[in-house]
Amino acid sequence: MVMQVSYMGESEPIQRILGKVEIETIIKRINGKKLTQIERNYLSRSIRPKLVGAGILSQERILEKIGKPKIKINRNQILFNLTSYGYGLITPYKVSKQESLKIEELIKNILINFPEARFIEGIPILLIKNKINKYKLLEIAIKYDLKNQIGYLLDITFIIGKQYGSKINHLKDLLVYLKKEKDKKISLLGEDTKDREYLDFLKKTSPKLIKEWNLIGRFYDKDFIDNAKLYLN
């Protein structure tokens, strides 16, 4: 519950919708504390209608419809930004300078648009070597149905971090929250395929940890750890 409380209390967009007293009332309710009559009035007359309205706007994806035009991301931009954030990859050609992406957006684009194995294997390195806005990462995880993917990669990050003594405890509550709220739907981590026989094979043979996150894919803890040796030693 810590993640929910801190996220609400520190989120500027939420503060623009709900007043301080309303936020405190919600937190109190979430934590199972008894509300006063005034707080119950706030809950029924003010808070619930606002949350219902916010839910409708979210369901209709209004924010996306009025947002800025989407900028197409290309593969060279992914390679350039990976290098910028400390995960340089060997390529057969020189990658020219590209527009910079915020690291959370880079992670999102890898998982959605460029889910290549060697890109995905670099995400724990990015999480260890760079300053991460965990609230932005949480927002992306929820908005783009990436809770399981990001949660799994955070799990791997802590396995690697423990081995290398990396200071990533600030991401612990995000991992705990995603573990608790993970989606039940089984998803594929990695490049998409419609090959039913291969998908059935993955369901049977995917490693234990990835299956714990309701994911399938050919990603092993050892591969992530071996890859980390190249960048964290």
N, C-alpha and C positions, 0 to 999 in steps of 0.2 A: 504493500500500500504506500510505501515511502515514495516510490516513483511517481504515482499519481498525484500525491499531495504536493511534492516539490515542483512538478511540472505545472500544475495549476497556479501555484503561488508565484512562479517566476516567469510565466508566459505572458508577454505583452499583449498578443492578440486576445487572449482570454480576459485580461484585465480591461480591455476596451469594450467587451461585451458585458461582463459581470463586475459589479462593484465589490469592494473589499469585504463588506459584510456578507454579500451573497456567496463569495468564494469561501469564506470561513464557515458559512452554514453548510455548504456542500461537503467540505472536508470533514466537518463534524458528523454529518450524516453518513459519509463513506466509512468513517471509523467507528460507526455504531454507537455514537454518543447520543444521549437524550437531548432533544431540542426543546427550547423554550416555546411558549405560545407564539411570541413574536417571530421566532425563527421558522416555526411551522407555517405561519402566514406568508413569510418571505418565500418559502419553498413552493407553496401552492399558487400564490398570486403573481409572483415575479420570476422565480428561478425556472420552474417547470415550463412555462410558456416560451421563455428564451431558449431553453435547451431543445424544446420541440421544434422551434423555428430553425435553430442551428442544424438540427438533424435533417430537416427537409432540404435546407440549402446544400448540405453535404451530399445527401442522396441524389440530388439533381445535378451535382458537380458544377454548381454555379461559379465557384472560384476559378475552375479550369476554363470555363466558357468566357469569362471576362479577363482572363490573364493575358500576359504578353504572348505574341506569336511564338510558337515553339521554334527554337533554333536547332537545325539538324546537326547532330554530333557525328563526326566521322572517326574512323579507326585511328588515323594519325593523331587526332586530338587526344584520344585515350592514351596512346603510347607516350605522347609528349607530356601529358599530365602525370602519368605514372612515374616517369623519370623525374619530374619536378618535385614529386612528393617522396622521392627516395627509393623507387622501385624501377630502376632502369632495366629494360629488356634488350637483349641482342636481336637486331633485325638485319636483314640483308641489304637494307638501304638506309640512308640518313633521313631522320624525321625532322622536317622543318618546324620552325617555331609556330605554335598554334595558340588559340585563345585559351586562357586559363579557366579552369573549372574549380569551384569550391569542392573540397575533398568529399563532402557528403554527396554532392551531385555526381562526382566521378564514380563513387561506389554504386549509386543508383543506376547510372548509365551502363556500367559494367554488367550488373545483374539483369537489367532489362534488355539492353540493346546489343551488348557485346559480351555474352556469357561464355567466353573462351576459358578453358581450364587454367591457362597460365596467368590470365588476368585475375580470375577468381582466387587463385592461390596467393596472389599478391595483396589481397584485401587485409588479411591479418597484419601484414607488414605495415601497410598504410595506417592501420589503427594503432599500432605500437609506436611508429616513428613520428606521428603528427598529432597536433592538437585537434581534437574532435568535438564538435558541438553535439552532445548526446541528445539534446532536445530536437535538433534538426534531423538527426538520424532516426529518432523515434517517429517524428512526423512523416518521414519518407517511408519507414517500415509500415506504418498504418495506411497511409494514403495509397501506396502502390502494392499492397498485399505482399510485402517482403518481410514480414515479422519472422517467419521461420528461417529464411535465408540469412538475414542479418543476425538473428539469434545464434544460428549454427556457427557462423563465421566469428562471432564474438566468443563463443565457447572455445573454438580453436585458438583464437587470439590469447585467451587466458592459459591454455595449455602451453603455448609457445612462450608467453610472457613469464610463466612460472619457471621455465627452464632457463631463461635468459635474465631473470631478475628485472624485467621491465615493469615500470610503474604505470599500471593501467587500472588501478582500483577505482578511479572516477567513473569507469564504465560498468562497474559491477552491478549497480542498481538497475541499469538498462538491461543487462543480461537477465537478471532475476525477473524483471517485469515481462520481458519477451518470452521467457520460459513459461511463465504462468499463463500468459495470454496467447500462446502460439496457436496457429490455425490447425484444425483437425484435418483439413483437406491435404491429400498427398500431392506434392509438387516435385517437379524435376529441377535439380540444380545443375546448370550447365546448358550447353547448346541444345535448342529444342529439336525434337524429333517426333515424327508421327509413326515410327516403326513400332507397331504393337508388340512384336516378338521381343525386340530389344528392351522396351519398357517393362515387359513382364520379367525379363531377365534381371533388370535393375532392381525390381521390387524384391526379388529373391536374394540378390547378392550384394546389395548396397551395404557398406560398413555400418556397424552398430550405432555410432554417434550420429551419423547423418539421418538414420532412420528414427532416432529418438526425437528429431525435429520434424518428423513427418515429411521428410524429403527423400528422394532417391538420386543416386549419382555415383560416379566413380571417383570419389574423393576420399583419401585415407589420411588419418592423423599423421602418419609417418611422412607422407609426401609434403605436407605443410611444414613439418618440422625440418625436414631435409632442405626444403626451399629457403627456410628462414636462416639457415647457416650461412647462406651466400650474402645475406643483407644485414644480419645483426651481429656477426662476429667482429 
